[in-house]
Amino acid sequence: MRNPLLNRGRLLPIAFAAGIVASIAGIGTLLASDHQDTPETELNPRMDINDVYVFPGSTPDRVTLVMTTSSPIAGQTASFDPNLLYQIKIDNTGDAVEDLVLQITFNTGSGSAQSVKVVGPVAPANFGTQTTLVNTAAAVEGAVGTNLGSDTGMQVFAGLRADPFFIDLEQFFNILPDRRPSTGSLSGPSTPTASSFRNPGVDILRPFNCLAIVIELPKNKLTSSTAADAKIGVWATISR
């Protein structure tokens, strides 16, 4: 049975996070999100990580890892940067150092002509900010925008998806008016300072897309223990 997340046009979030500590028996969440937080990422949107998600897989023995990037994207055309290394890192010993990595790279094509290669999970050649491509055969490789892999092994989808993050950004700028941009559609007119979000809120990001990397695989490929309460830490990086 394929994970329905791979087939939906919109990802359904369990947790918004730059990093997540997840119990294999259940998902523990670290609530956070990160969209265009610095001028540098606004100038280099393909290097901007929006969110990292950990989902239960399509069967109890599987888990799904997701990284989204490059939001907001207007329209249906966007490609991953072939000069970047996208990585999902896993700590399974509780020391906040990656024990395993999934390395994701893309070729120089664009749109549906682009292809993705996923290597891992495998022990990294370097740790922390040191990054080296692992010299091993790809676990999954194929066209962007299609479901790749097998139901029993690793499944991969990389491509355009609706941004799953929900934020009433207009009201956010009323709560923190010093964050309001000086130009653009959200720059004004000024409104009274608010103390809370609206109910119901307005999903400012609903019309926009992001680029998503979705990987589902057996839990035992990520853990160092067979205990029912085994935990993993998950985070993501993008580097040149």
Backbone as CSV, one residue per row, in Angstrom:
resi,resn,N_x,N_y,N_z,CA_x,CA_y,CA_z,C_x,C_y,C_z
1,MET,0.844,-1.201,0.000,0.000,0.000,0.000,0.874,1.244,0.000
2,ARG,0.701,2.111,-0.965,1.512,3.315,-1.039,1.017,4.346,-0.033
3,ASN,1.943,5.093,0.518,1.598,6.166,1.440,0.755,7.191,0.700
4,PRO,-0.478,7.496,1.185,-1.317,8.455,0.458,-0.708,9.839,0.391
5,LEU,0.228,10.142,1.294,0.891,11.442,1.258,1.597,11.664,-0.073
6,LEU,2.100,10.590,-0.686,2.833,10.714,-1.934,1.921,11.072,-3.099
7,ASN,0.620,10.858,-2.937,-0.303,11.024,-4.045,-1.189,12.246,-3.903
8,ARG,-1.084,12.957,-2.800,-1.931,14.107,-2.593,-1.265,15.369,-3.104
9,GLY,-2.077,16.303,-3.573,-1.555,17.570,-4.029,-1.172,18.484,-2.874
10,ARG,-1.629,18.146,-1.646,-1.339,18.997,-0.495,-0.853,18.117,0.647
11,LEU,0.304,18.432,1.207,0.820,17.689,2.343,-0.010,18.017,3.574
12,LEU,-0.243,17.019,4.418,-0.987,17.245,5.645,-0.026,17.213,6.819
13,PRO,0.168,18.343,7.524,1.214,18.419,8.537,0.864,17.714,9.830
14,ILE,1.822,16.988,10.406,1.748,16.481,11.758,2.459,17.452,12.688
15,ALA,3.619,17.967,12.261,4.392,18.887,13.094,5.208,19.807,12.206
16,PHE,5.218,21.076,12.538,6.068,22.022,11.836,7.364,22.121,12.604
17,ALA,8.509,21.884,11.944,9.742,21.881,12.721,10.958,22.020,11.843
18,ALA,11.975,22.626,12.397,13.286,22.585,11.789,13.984,21.299,12.201
19,GLY,13.598,20.754,13.313,14.102,19.473,13.784,13.051,18.832,14.656
20,ILE,12.977,17.505,14.649,11.937,16.789,15.372,12.551,15.620,16.116
21,VAL,12.140,15.444,17.370,12.482,14.230,18.089,11.267,13.335,18.036
22,ALA,11.414,12.169,17.455,10.265,11.310,17.212,10.435,9.966,17.885
23,SER,9.442,9.570,18.663,9.410,8.215,19.180,8.897,7.311,18.081
24,ILE,9.557,6.186,17.886,9.104,5.263,16.848,7.735,4.706,17.202
25,ALA,7.391,4.682,18.469,6.060,4.231,18.879,5.017,5.308,18.618
26,GLY,5.445,6.569,18.535,4.548,7.698,18.296,5.389,8.912,17.953
27,ILE,4.753,9.967,17.500,5.484,11.138,17.046,5.428,12.221,18.118
28,GLY,6.597,12.648,18.573,6.686,13.801,19.459,7.053,15.007,18.627
29,THR,6.520,16.174,18.961,6.670,17.320,18.077,7.462,18.451,18.716
30,LEU,8.168,19.151,17.868,8.830,20.401,18.217,8.245,21.454,17.299
31,LEU,7.452,22.378,17.841,6.684,23.297,17.012,7.530,24.488,16.588
32,ALA,7.672,24.665,15.295,8.430,25.786,14.745,8.214,25.804,13.242
33,SER,8.617,26.883,12.597,8.590,26.939,11.145,9.555,28.021,10.699
34,ASP,9.910,27.995,9.415,10.990,28.868,8.973,10.812,29.164,7.493
35,HIS,10.191,30.291,7.179,9.999,30.706,5.791,10.695,32.043,5.570
36,GLN,11.653,32.080,4.661,12.304,33.327,4.257,12.668,34.181,5.471
37,ASP,13.467,33.631,6.369,13.751,34.314,7.623,14.877,35.327,7.532
38,THR,15.662,35.321,6.446,16.747,36.282,6.299,16.792,36.794,4.863
39,PRO,17.388,37.965,4.643,17.533,38.462,3.266,18.309,37.487,2.378
40,GLU,19.265,36.757,2.954,20.058,35.821,2.160,19.187,34.721,1.572
41,THR,18.260,34.182,2.365,17.401,33.116,1.846,16.370,33.666,0.867
42,GLU,15.973,34.930,1.020,15.071,35.515,0.036,15.752,35.622,-1.321
43,LEU,17.061,35.867,-1.319,17.818,35.947,-2.565,18.171,34.563,-3.103
44,ASN,18.143,33.540,-2.240,18.479,32.163,-2.634,17.380,31.224,-2.148
45,PRO,16.173,31.308,-2.737,15.028,30.558,-2.202,15.205,29.050,-2.217
46,ARG,16.007,28.506,-3.141,16.182,27.054,-3.179,17.002,26.551,-1.986
47,MET,17.676,27.466,-1.290,18.447,27.076,-0.106,17.657,27.275,1.188
48,ASP,16.413,27.704,1.072,15.597,28.019,2.233,14.753,26.812,2.624
49,ILE,15.030,26.220,3.789,14.205,25.133,4.303,12.996,25.738,4.996
50,ASN,11.796,25.344,4.559,10.577,25.829,5.195,10.253,25.030,6.447
51,ASP,10.069,23.721,6.274,9.640,22.857,7.373,10.211,21.456,7.212
52,VAL,10.290,20.756,8.328,10.646,19.334,8.359,9.514,18.611,9.077
53,TYR,9.059,17.505,8.511,7.942,16.754,9.069,8.347,15.297,9.292
54,VAL,7.764,14.679,10.320,7.863,13.231,10.501,6.435,12.702,10.660
55,PHE,6.047,11.791,9.779,4.708,11.223,9.780,4.773,9.713,10.067
56,PRO,3.711,9.143,10.668,3.561,7.689,10.606,3.478,7.266,9.143
57,GLY,4.036,6.108,8.819,4.011,5.628,7.451,2.698,4.972,7.087
58,SER,2.657,4.378,5.907,1.433,3.757,5.417,1.101,2.466,6.158
59,THR,2.093,1.874,6.836,1.882,0.713,7.707,2.621,0.979,9.015
60,PRO,2.263,0.262,10.096,2.851,0.564,11.408,4.368,0.426,11.472
61,ASP,4.967,-0.317,10.560,6.415,-0.517,10.602,7.177,0.476,9.722
62,ARG,6.478,1.525,9.235,7.116,2.475,8.323,6.964,3.904,8.853
63,VAL,7.849,4.800,8.393,7.826,6.197,8.800,8.088,7.066,7.566
64,THR,7.510,8.258,7.548,7.670,9.169,6.426,8.380,10.436,6.884
65,LEU,9.400,10.847,6.146,10.175,12.050,6.424,9.952,13.031,5.272
66,VAL,9.758,14.303,5.617,9.466,15.310,4.598,10.293,16.567,4.860
67,MET,10.866,17.122,3.802,11.490,18.440,3.836,10.814,19.297,2.764
68,THR,10.374,20.514,3.146,9.846,21.438,2.151,10.777,22.645,2.050
69,THR,10.838,23.214,0.850,11.753,24.315,0.590,11.147,25.248,-0.455
70,SER,11.734,26.432,-0.562,11.442,27.359,-1.677,10.037,27.919,-1.673
71,SER,9.469,28.197,-0.523,8.144,28.813,-0.488,8.291,30.321,-0.281
72,PRO,7.425,31.152,-0.852,6.263,30.742,-1.654,6.579,30.703,-3.143
73,ILE,6.031,29.689,-3.823,6.157,29.565,-5.270,4.780,29.808,-5.881
74,ALA,4.678,30.785,-6.759,3.425,31.052,-7.450,3.445,30.323,-8.795
75,GLY,2.422,29.521,-9.053,2.364,28.810,-10.326,2.827,27.377,-10.210
76,GLN,2.974,26.729,-11.354,3.219,25.294,-11.416,4.589,24.936,-11.999
77,THR,5.496,25.901,-12.095,6.817,25.612,-12.647,7.894,26.004,-11.649
78,ALA,8.656,25.037,-11.209,9.795,25.268,-10.318,10.648,24.015,-10.325
79,SER,11.955,24.192,-10.188,12.880,23.064,-10.206,13.838,23.150,-9.023
80,PHE,14.321,22.008,-8.587,15.344,21.954,-7.560,16.680,22.410,-8.140
81,ASP,17.535,22.938,-7.289,18.840,23.418,-7.720,19.812,22.239,-7.816
82,PRO,20.354,21.941,-9.005,21.268,20.806,-9.149,22.615,21.030,-8.477
83,ASN,22.887,22.253,-8.056,24.162,22.552,-7.395,24.082,22.436,-5.874
84,LEU,22.945,21.992,-5.365,22.751,21.894,-3.925,22.658,20.438,-3.484
85,LEU,23.084,20.198,-2.251,22.931,18.900,-1.606,21.875,19.041,-0.523
86,TYR,20.765,18.337,-0.698,19.693,18.317,0.285,19.907,17.086,1.172
87,GLN,19.881,17.272,2.494,20.114,16.152,3.401,19.063,16.106,4.507
88,ILE,18.602,14.910,4.809,17.816,14.640,6.013,18.707,13.833,6.937
89,LYS,18.886,14.309,8.169,19.834,13.698,9.099,19.086,13.059,10.268
90,ILE,19.592,11.916,10.715,18.931,11.141,11.772,19.918,10.836,12.886
91,ASP,19.544,11.217,14.097,20.283,10.827,15.303,19.484,9.727,15.985
92,ASN,20.068,8.551,16.134,19.358,7.450,16.808,20.029,7.000,18.098
93,THR,20.967,7.834,18.607,21.646,7.503,19.864,21.456,8.581,20.930
94,GLY,20.728,9.644,20.616,20.393,10.649,21.601,21.470,11.654,21.922
95,ASP,22.505,11.759,21.056,23.596,12.701,21.348,23.563,13.947,20.462
96,ALA,22.478,14.126,19.707,22.296,15.290,18.831,23.349,15.369,17.725
97,VAL,23.942,14.243,17.369,24.873,14.140,16.242,24.302,13.117,15.267
98,GLU,24.316,13.438,13.982,23.719,12.542,13.001,24.459,11.201,12.941
99,ASP,23.705,10.113,13.024,24.250,8.767,12.847,24.014,8.260,11.426
100,LEU,22.960,8.788,10.802,22.597,8.399,9.442,22.210,9.643,8.659
101,VAL,22.405,9.599,7.353,21.952,10.681,6.485,21.262,10.099,5.260
102,LEU,20.302,10.839,4.757,19.722,10.625,3.437,20.170,11.806,2.600
103,GLN,20.914,11.543,1.536,21.429,12.606,0.678,20.642,12.623,-0.627
104,ILE,20.113,13.810,-0.957,19.247,13.951,-2.117,19.867,14.967,-3.073
105,THR,20.065,14.560,-4.309,20.619,15.452,-5.331,19.762,15.393,-6.586
106,PHE,19.909,16.421,-7.448,19.096,16.550,-8.646,19.989,16.845,-9.844
107,ASN,19.540,16.438,-11.023,20.317,16.711,-12.226,20.001,18.106,-12.762
108,THR,20.569,18.468,-13.904,20.448,19.828,-14.423,19.180,20.063,-15.233
109,GLY,18.295,19.074,-15.316,17.047,19.271,-16.044,16.120,20.221,-15.307
110,SER,14.971,20.495,-15.908,13.993,21.358,-15.268,12.609,20.735,-15.402
111,GLY,11.734,21.062,-14.428,10.373,20.550,-14.466,10.347,19.030,-14.456
112,SER,9.501,18.443,-15.306,9.361,16.990,-15.358,10.580,16.302,-15.951
113,ALA,11.473,17.067,-16.586,12.695,16.483,-17.153,13.792,16.327,-16.108
114,GLN,13.590,16.865,-14.907,14.601,16.750,-13.865,14.490,15.396,-13.176
115,SER,15.615,14.871,-12.708,15.599,13.603,-11.989,16.221,13.782,-10.614
116,VAL,15.828,12.916,-9.690,16.282,12.951,-8.307,17.031,11.669,-7.995
117,LYS,18.047,11.776,-7.154,18.776,10.605,-6.664,18.843,10.677,-5.145
118,VAL,18.428,9.596,-4.489,18.462,9.518,-3.030,19.434,8.420,-2.619
119,VAL,20.409,8.772,-1.789,21.386,7.829,-1.255,21.167,7.716,0.243
120,GLY,21.157,6.491,0.758,21.006,6.281,2.185,19.732,5.500,2.508
121,PRO,19.424,5.427,3.829,20.180,6.001,4.946,21.530,5.295,5.132
122,VAL,22.561,6.110,5.343,23.916,5.605,5.447,24.681,6.487,6.425
123,ALA,25.726,5.944,7.045,26.554,6.740,7.950,27.219,7.863,7.170
124,PRO,27.225,9.093,7.704,27.817,10.217,6.971,29.330,10.134,6.929
125,ALA,29.914,10.727,5.896,31.372,10.808,5.810,31.914,11.888,6.739
126,ASN,31.093,12.929,6.998,31.446,14.009,7.918,30.235,14.339,8.772
127,PHE,30.458,15.049,9.876,29.385,15.380,10.788,29.229,16.895,10.894
128,GLY,28.058,17.337,11.362,27.834,18.750,11.594,27.837,19.540,10.296
129,THR,28.587,20.657,10.288,28.608,21.528,9.114,29.526,21.018,8.009
130,GLN,30.336,20.000,8.303,31.180,19.386,7.268,30.313,18.478,6.401
131,THR,30.369,18.672,5.093,29.494,17.928,4.184,30.294,17.278,3.068
132,THR,30.089,15.971,2.866,30.737,15.233,1.786,29.716,14.273,1.184
133,LEU,29.673,14.205,-0.129,28.803,13.228,-0.780,29.268,11.819,-0.435
134,VAL,28.326,10.984,-0.049,28.637,9.598,0.284,28.811,8.812,-1.008
135,ASN,29.889,8.091,-1.104,30.210,7.351,-2.321,29.597,5.958,-2.263
136,THR,28.316,5.901,-2.549,27.617,4.618,-2.565,26.509,4.685,-3.602
137,ALA,25.991,3.556,-3.983,24.960,3.512,-5.012,23.673,4.146,-4.515
138,ALA,22.912,4.731,-5.432,21.642,5.347,-5.072,20.650,4.292,-4.594
139,ALA,19.916,4.635,-3.530,18.861,3.741,-3.069,17.646,3.844,-3.978
140,VAL,17.336,5.077,-4.409,16.202,5.326,-5.311,16.606,6.434,-6.274
141,GLU,16.224,6.279,-7.529,16.558,7.281,-8.539,15.474,7.291,-9.596
142,GLY,15.097,8.495,-10.058,14.084,8.565,-11.096,13.595,9.980,-11.306
143,ALA,12.501,10.132,-12.047,12.007,11.438,-12.476,11.346,12.191,-11.333
144,VAL,11.556,13.495,-11.318,10.869,14.377,-10.377,9.375,14.369,-10.691
145,GLY,8.554,14.489,-9.656,7.113,14.568,-9.841,6.420,13.233,-9.962
146,THR,7.155,12.126,-9.753,6.565,10.794,-9.831,6.866,10.020,-8.548
147,ASN,6.051,9.010,-8.259,6.288,8.148,-7.113,7.331,7.098,-7.479
148,LEU,8.418,7.045,-6.705,9.540,6.163,-7.004,9.720,5.152,-5.880
149,GLY,10.389,4.045,-6.177,10.711,3.067,-5.157,9.676,1.961,-5.035
150,SER,9.693,1.293,-3.866,8.822,0.134,-3.672,8.048,0.241,-2.370
151,ASP,6.927,-0.481,-2.307,6.084,-0.460,-1.123,6.779,-1.039,0.099
152,THR,7.700,-1.958,-0.104,8.355,-2.613,1.026,9.710,-2.005,1.365
153,GLY,10.303,-1.277,0.407,11.588,-0.631,0.646,11.406,0.857,0.859
154,MET,12.174,1.654,0.127,12.061,3.103,0.221,11.191,3.635,-0.904
155,GLN,10.306,4.582,-0.558,9.513,5.295,-1.544,9.914,6.759,-1.511
156,VAL,9.929,7.392,-2.674,10.373,8.778,-2.766,9.447,9.553,-3.698
157,PHE,9.106,10.776,-3.280,8.499,11.745,-4.176,9.244,13.053,-3.988
158,ALA,9.642,13.687,-5.084,10.258,15.012,-5.031,9.596,15.869,-6.093
159,GLY,9.074,17.012,-5.688,8.427,17.867,-6.666,7.556,18.916,-6.024
160,LEU,6.744,19.548,-6.862,5.911,20.659,-6.443,4.713,20.172,-5.642
161,ARG,4.445,20.836,-4.517,3.268,20.554,-3.699,2.769,21.865,-3.097
162,ALA,1.487,21.915,-2.759,0.950,23.079,-2.065,1.653,23.210,-0.710
163,ASP,2.009,24.435,-0.348,2.687,24.641,0.934,1.722,24.290,2.061
164,PRO,2.079,23.319,2.908,1.154,22.876,3.965,1.127,23.780,5.177
165,PHE,2.070,24.731,5.272,2.119,25.571,6.461,0.984,26.585,6.443
166,PHE,0.308,26.732,7.576,-0.819,27.661,7.708,-0.388,28.831,8.569
167,ILE,-0.528,30.046,8.065,-0.268,31.228,8.877,-1.167,32.373,8.431
168,ASP,-1.782,33.036,9.401,-2.537,34.254,9.152,-1.525,35.397,9.231
169,LEU,-0.773,35.581,8.150,0.368,36.501,8.167,-0.069,37.945,8.364
170,GLU,-1.213,38.289,7.789,-1.717,39.649,7.954,-1.939,39.970,9.436
171,GLN,-2.551,39.029,10.167,-2.785,39.243,11.588,-1.485,39.166,12.386
172,PHE,-0.549,38.346,11.920,0.759,38.277,12.568,1.426,39.650,12.594
173,PHE,1.312,40.373,11.484,1.912,41.704,11.429,1.153,42.710,12.289
174,ASN,-0.121,42.423,12.594,-0.853,43.267,13.539,-0.409,42.989,14.971
175,ILE,-0.043,41.719,15.240,0.433,41.359,16.578,1.844,41.892,16.808
176,LEU,2.684,41.781,15.767,4.063,42.268,15.840,4.269,43.291,14.726
177,PRO,3.772,44.507,14.910,3.799,45.486,13.812,5.196,45.869,13.360
178,ASP,6.209,45.689,14.208,7.570,46.029,13.791,8.089,45.077,12.733
179,ARG,7.417,43.923,12.539,7.825,42.959,11.505,7.162,43.239,10.160
180,ARG,6.186,44.131,10.131,5.459,44.399,8.890,6.397,44.980,7.834
181,PRO,6.375,44.469,6.592,7.254,45.005,5.541,6.902,46.434,5.201
182,SER,7.889,47.170,4.722,7.680,48.583,4.387,7.062,48.773,3.018
183,THR,7.136,47.744,2.166,6.534,47.815,0.837,5.781,46.526,0.559
184,GLY,4.985,46.493,-0.492,4.267,45.295,-0.873,2.853,45.263,-0.309
185,SER,2.113,44.182,-0.661,0.690,44.101,-0.318,0.440,44.016,1.181
186,LEU,1.434,43.561,1.958,1.259,43.429,3.397,1.817,44.620,4.169
187,SER,2.206,45.660,3.460,2.858,46.791,4.114,1.863,47.739,4.794
188,GLY,0.629,47.700,4.435,-0.326,48.626,5.022,-1.692,48.451,4.392
189,PRO,-2.685,49.275,4.760,-2.537,50.370,5.724,-2.373,49.858,7.145
190,SER,-1.886,50.711,8.030,-1.681,50.309,9.407,-3.019,50.023,10.073
191,THR,-3.033,49.070,10.985,-4.233,48.685,11.719,-3.905,48.651,13.196
192,PRO,-4.907,48.684,14.058,-4.628,48.624,15.491,-3.858,47.357,15.856
193,THR,-2.960,47.483,16.812,-2.183,46.333,17.262,-3.109,45.282,17.863
194,ALA,-2.897,44.025,17.472,-3.713,42.925,17.981,-2.928,42.125,19.009
195,SER,-3.626,41.364,19.821,-2.979,40.541,20.841,-3.116,39.052,20.581
196,SER,-3.895,38.679,19.560,-4.084,37.256,19.266,-4.482,37.099,17.806
197,PHE,-4.432,35.841,17.323,-4.816,35.556,15.949,-6.336,35.553,15.800
198,ARG,-6.801,35.736,14.565,-8.223,35.727,14.273,-8.760,34.299,14.294
199,ASN,-10.040,34.152,14.574,-10.705,32.848,14.561,-12.025,32.976,13.798
200,PRO,-12.116,32.403,12.582,-11.087,31.580,11.939,-9.985,32.431,11.315
201,GLY,-8.804,31.837,11.209,-7.678,32.518,10.597,-7.771,32.491,9.085
202,VAL,-6.930,33.248,8.447,-6.867,33.316,6.984,-5.530,32.724,6.555
203,ASP,-5.572,31.675,5.738,-4.353,30.991,5.301,-3.724,31.770,4.145
204,ILE,-2.785,32.641,4.482,-2.150,33.488,3.467,-1.386,32.650,2.444
205,LEU,-0.837,31.496,2.855,-0.016,30.689,1.958,-0.828,29.726,1.095
206,ARG,-2.137,29.691,1.258,-2.949,28.714,0.521,-2.751,28.775,-0.994
207,PRO,-2.602,29.942,-1.621,-2.443,29.951,-3.083,-1.056,29.523,-3.548
208,PHE,-0.118,29.345,-2.620,1.277,29.147,-3.019,1.721,27.694,-2.888
209,ASN,2.770,27.370,-3.657,3.362,26.039,-3.635,4.744,26.070,-3.005
210,CYS,5.287,24.889,-2.775,6.669,24.741,-2.337,7.248,23.536,-3.069
211,LEU,8.545,23.320,-2.925,9.167,22.093,-3.408,9.300,21.139,-2.223
212,ALA,8.864,19.915,-2.405,8.839,18.944,-1.307,9.655,17.706,-1.660
213,ILE,10.361,17.192,-0.666,11.041,15.898,-0.754,10.388,15.003,0.279
214,VAL,9.761,13.917,-0.173,9.016,13.007,0.697,9.646,11.618,0.601
215,ILE,10.039,11.064,1.740,10.686,9.746,1.757,9.997,8.873,2.805
216,GLU,9.484,7.733,2.374,8.926,6.750,3.305,9.789,5.497,3.265
217,LEU,10.065,4.945,4.435,10.910,3.752,4.509,10.634,3.002,5.802
218,PRO,11.128,1.751,5.923,10.923,1.000,7.163,11.608,1.676,8.351
219,LYS,10.955,1.662,9.512,11.520,2.267,10.714,12.862,1.662,11.079
220,ASN,13.010,0.351,10.858,14.249,-0.314,11.281,15.466,0.117,10.476
221,LYS,15.245,0.880,9.393,16.375,1.430,8.646,16.968,2.662,9.334
222,LEU,16.237,3.197,10.332,16.653,4.435,10.982,17.060,4.262,12.442
223,THR,16.639,3.192,13.068,16.854,3.035,14.509,18.072,2.176,14.811
224,SER,18.617,2.364,16.009,19.717,1.523,16.479,19.225,0.530,17.520
225,SER,17.928,0.571,17.813,17.335,-0.286,18.833,16.038,-0.872,18.301
226,THR,15.692,-2.049,18.760,14.420,-2.666,18.373,13.337,-2.406,19.410
227,ALA,13.643,-1.621,20.435,12.673,-1.324,21.490,11.481,-0.569,20.923
228,ALA,10.306,-0.833,21.505,9.083,-0.194,21.014,9.116,1.316,21.209
229,ASP,9.863,1.787,22.211,9.912,3.225,22.476,11.198,3.871,21.952
230,ALA,11.864,3.224,20.994,13.078,3.793,20.406,12.781,5.160,19.805
231,LYS,13.716,6.084,19.951,13.507,7.454,19.483,14.560,7.837,18.456
232,ILE,14.178,8.746,17.562,15.124,9.316,16.616,14.958,10.835,16.619
233,GLY,16.038,11.533,16.340,15.994,12.966,16.088,16.154,13.189,14.594
234,VAL,15.378,14.093,14.019,15.399,14.318,12.574,15.541,15.809,12.297
235,TRP,16.468,16.174,11.423,16.586,17.548,10.961,17.103,17.539,9.532
236,ALA,17.131,18.697,8.897,17.497,18.758,7.490,18.466,19.904,7.246
237,THR,19.282,19.759,6.209,20.216,20.813,5.791,20.216,20.915,4.270
238,ILE,20.569,22.092,3.785,20.838,22.293,2.361,22.190,22.985,2.261
239,SER,23.080,22.476,1.424,24.416,23.043,1.327,24.903,22.982,-0.110
240,ARG,25.927,23.800,-0.381,26.563,23.772,-1.696,27.802,22.896,-1.659
